[in-house]
Amino acid sequence: MNTLAIPKVAVSLETMRSFYRFAYRLAGLFLNLDAVENSVLNSRIIEYPFVLGTLAAARAGRVLDVGCADAGNLVAPTLASLGWQVHGIDIRDFSLPYAGFHFLRGDMTGGTGFDDCFFDCVYAVSSIEHFGISGRYGVREDDPEADFKAVHEVRRVLKRGAPFLLTVPYGVEGLVRPSERVYGPSRLGRLLDGWEVRRQIFWQLDERGQWHQVKERQAARTRTPGGVAVALLELAHD
């Protein structure tokens, strides 16, 4: 069934900045913004060090950034500056003015065109959970198997024994439309079928906005929206 396409208004960057400043002042009438600013709500503070720390001691080679189009993406330029040949793929446009970074606008679920066993590492930081969910990031049609298709393509383009670094929301399994899937033991187990789990780490955000490393069973009880937990996984395949 076709969904109604709602036209979006194009505005200038300065207009967006003005809107942001107004919204920020308005929020300050009701919220303690100092408390919000002093808490680190974004899971990137956990995920980015996980990827960079894993690759810091590795020999630079070819690496694929799955879902790279994030204005705060620090991993791609950092790896490029360390000598990695970074290939980024996303269904959205993305520009990064770094030598060693190569962007491909494409869809991991439909095949990438990269050769088999092309990459020395693949990482997907909070991206797989958005695949196939309509209403965001330009996705128009639901595909409940999109995340499985993407991971299958990762397996094809990644060298045997090389690391696949995957981070996803973790907790009580479900779909937070139109934002993301939350993985529980069942769907994550299906997603990782055939992969060797070399390392898995779970973090959870507490009520004060602080991150803590927790056991899997505690992370699995996290209910979203409201609670936040992430799984950080280092995988490989034969």
SULPE-V666513 format. One record per residue. PHI is phi in radians with two decimals (none if undefined). D_CENTER is the distance of its C-alpha to the mean C-alpha in whole Angstrom. Layout:
BEGIN
phi: <PHI;PHI>
d_center: <D_CENTER;D_CENTER>
END
This chain:
BEGIN
phi: <none;-1.31;-1.77;-1.24;-1.51;-1.62;-1.13;-1.90;-1.49;-1.49;-2.25;-1.35;-1.08;-1.15;-1.08;-1.10;-1.13;-1.09;-1.10;-1.09;-1.10;-1.13;-1.10;-1.14;-1.13;-1.11;-1.10;-1.14;-1.28;-2.10;-2.10;-1.45;-1.22;-1.07;-1.15;-1.14;-1.19;-1.41;-1.71;-1.82;-1.47;-1.42;-1.21;-1.03;-1.14;-1.64;-1.33;-1.07;-1.08;-1.06;-1.19;-1.15;-1.14;-1.19;-1.63;-1.03;-1.65;-1.48;-1.21;-1.10;-2.65;-1.76;-2.35;-1.95;-1.75;-1.53;1.34;-1.38;-1.35;-2.33;-1.04;-1.70;-1.18;-1.71;-1.23;-1.02;-1.17;-1.13;-1.14;-1.07;-1.22;-1.63;1.77;-1.28;-1.58;-1.69;-1.90;-1.90;-2.30;-2.82;-1.39;-1.81;-1.18;-2.70;-2.21;-2.40;-1.43;-2.20;-1.11;1.67;-1.92;-2.24;-1.83;-2.19;-1.44;-2.94;-2.17;-1.05;-1.37;-1.93;1.66;-1.85;1.56;-1.23;-1.15;-1.04;0.96;-1.43;-1.83;-1.53;-2.86;-2.27;-2.31;-2.36;-1.68;0.79;-2.22;-0.98;-1.18;-1.59;-1.14;1.36;-1.93;-1.28;1.85;-2.61;1.03;1.40;-1.36;-1.84;-2.26;-1.23;-2.46;-1.14;-1.85;-1.08;-1.13;-1.17;-1.11;-1.12;-1.18;-1.09;-1.19;-1.00;-1.03;-1.18;-1.55;-1.65;-1.10;-1.08;1.44;-1.40;-1.38;-1.97;-1.78;-2.21;-2.20;-2.55;-1.12;-2.35;2.80;-1.21;-1.07;3.04;-2.09;-1.79;-1.41;-1.71;-1.49;-2.84;-1.56;-1.94;-1.59;-1.97;-0.99;-1.20;-1.20;-1.13;-1.07;-1.13;-1.08;-1.72;-1.02;1.59;-1.76;-1.51;-1.57;-1.40;-2.74;-2.48;-2.32;-2.16;-2.17;-2.40;-1.62;-1.56;-1.18;-1.62;1.44;-1.96;-1.56;-2.40;-1.32;-2.33;-1.30;-1.00;-1.13;-1.28;-1.06;-1.18;-1.54;-1.18;-1.85;-2.08;-1.31;2.07;-1.45;-2.39;-2.55;-2.32;-1.87;-1.96;-2.26;-1.91;-2.16;-2.73;-2.36;-1.40>
d_center: <28;28;26;27;26;26;27;25;27;26;27;27;25;28;28;25;25;29;27;24;27;29;27;26;30;30;28;30;33;31;28;29;26;27;26;22;22;23;20;17;15;11;10;9;12;12;9;10;13;12;11;14;17;16;17;20;23;22;24;22;21;19;15;13;9;8;7;8;10;9;13;12;10;13;12;13;16;17;17;19;21;22;23;20;20;16;15;12;12;11;13;14;16;15;18;18;21;21;23;21;18;18;17;17;16;16;14;13;15;18;19;18;21;21;23;23;22;21;19;19;15;12;9;5;3;2;3;6;7;8;10;14;14;17;17;14;13;16;16;19;20;18;18;17;17;14;12;15;16;13;13;17;16;14;17;20;19;18;21;23;22;19;16;13;10;8;6;7;9;13;16;19;17;17;16;15;16;15;12;10;11;12;13;16;19;20;17;15;18;18;15;16;20;21;19;20;18;19;18;16;16;15;15;16;17;21;23;24;20;20;18;19;19;20;21;20;22;22;18;19;21;19;19;17;17;19;18;14;13;11;11;11;12;14;16;18;21;24>
END
